[in-house]
Amino acid sequence: MVFLFGLQDSGINCLINCLMGFEFESKTTPFAVYKFVQSLFIFSFFMVNSAVINPDFDLDKQINVLTLYVAACGAFSFVSLAMMLCFSYKEQEKQEIRSVRQEKRKELIEEFNMK
């Protein structure tokens, strides 16, 4: 279960970082806002999680509350990912992409030759 969570988390982080890197002109502001909002949500989820895990509950009630918590987190995740389908993304022309790739290759070759 933990492996699958880590796999899902890394995949979502890669997707979000790629979207922020290509969609915005500024290269620092989107990442700063993302990390700020992510920290706020982590704080809020830890607060909710500490309220959900209550040692006074019997085992059946604890399982029901945790199931509801996991279902709510999953529903929030699916809604958040589905919202990404509503946005219009920037399109790059193929020629522009090729020229950027060629420039990066030249830079890498020059760096390698300098060493």
BELNORKA-V956601 format. One record per helix or strand. SS is the DSSP state (@ for helix, = for strand). FROM is the first residue (numbers start at 1). TO is the last residue. If there is no record, write none. Layout:
((SS & FROM & TO) (SS & FROM & TO))
This chain:
((@ & 2 & 23) (@ & 29 & 52) (@ & 59 & 86) (@ & 94 & 114))
